[in-house]
């Protein structure tokens, strides 16, 4: 039977296979599951729904609700697991996938999160023909930006801030109405000491650049590896019209000004001069105005 941590800042000790115990702070209730709980929730890992270098993700049922169960299969991932649980457990924002609980058993390392029904943005953009209106794409942009703004502002209420480290369409899940939910904190870093210890150069630069790439993929419905960043830079350098870069579904005259404004924002986020990067507060404000 799982145990629920009831205090606002639950202090939980994760001990893994003889490793040194480590203290973890959570800002919302996190459940601790046994290995038997996980087998029951997943019907003995019956329904896989995703796979990565860490292991697999399974669909399960907990208290009549669908959940996702991320199962680590590599034996050398204990430290990574602890770090991911530590960081993800501190996230409490509507555009971040909610961590429900974890199991640090002798034979199993698993995390239980809310189930997001529409898969990830990468599949939606590149492996489906589903229409995505411009306002929906803007909503996805804003949801992702809101989550990143939350992470970058954590120092205002604690001594830590989070740099996600792997923002890309595959790590942006979409719920039933295509609201964005940031997932996968496996490469995230918890920077202790607050923002005063980190210059603008050090903590959010990769995240802001990566967010710019997401903006561009949403505009073009093409992958970064197809050369869209280089195409954007060349178009800007030659002062050419950008419309030919945009996805034909949204590239019409009524959207022209908004698309150009988004392209300008993406260009700033993708600048190789990190001192010109906008901060996430500004990114959210500009997107909301559009």
Phi, psi and omega in degrees: 000134181287156179245133180259135177270121191263343181283157182298319176242085182286134177255113189242138176259120174260116177247132185231109168050051176084359179286161177296137179291146184226137183274137183232135178258133176239146179252009170208169187298127178238135180264146176252119184257152171272168177297324177294322176303314183295319178297321180291317181299321184264005187051050180061046176058048186281326190239092177288140180231359179187163183209146177206185181296336181283331187153224184226161176243136182237150172274141178217178179235126178227119181053043177071007177248146175289140175225164173250136181241114181266119185248118176281135182244345179277136183287346183260021185255013184301312181296319178297321178298313179302316182295318180294317177297318180303311183287311183297326181294342179270353182276129178214077184213145191296338179259017174242132177304130185282129172277123181268320181182186182207164173228121175247072183271179179294325185246351188220133169244116182221152173237138180249123180233169173299150180269126180253120199282336188257022175070205184251164184295326180301312179295321181296318181286317195247347182237020177213165178250017181298131176294139177230098180299161182299320182295328176292319178295319177298320178298321177295316176304312184293319179299315178297315181296322178297319179296318181291322176299318178301312181297317183288345180255007182301333181296342180289336181242358178207182179269008184238156165222158186245132169250117188298311174088350182208050178283118178199162183305327181293338180257012173250108180271156183237129180274193188299333178249025176064031170280136184282140176227118179286134181228180174059089179260023183295333179252011182285160178230135175262114183262111183276150175104356176083172187293336182296339179274352186232126178285169177299338181287331194264322191262319186255003192299314181294323180295316181293319176299313180297323177297321177301322177294322176296316176306314184291321177296323178291327178288321190259338188057034174234157181276153178305321183293351175275004174089022185288331179292315178297320179297321178296316181296319179295318179297319178294319182295324181268003182053038178274158175296140184271350190303326182293343177279336190282155175300130184302332181299329183246355185274073175236170187298324183292337179262356192305311184294317180296316180298318179295321178295321177294320179297322177297315179297316178300319179299318179294319179293330183267006180299140176283347174268099188296340181287347177264357180297134172289153174274163188295330175302315180293320179301312180298314181300315182292320179293319180296324178295330178286000000 
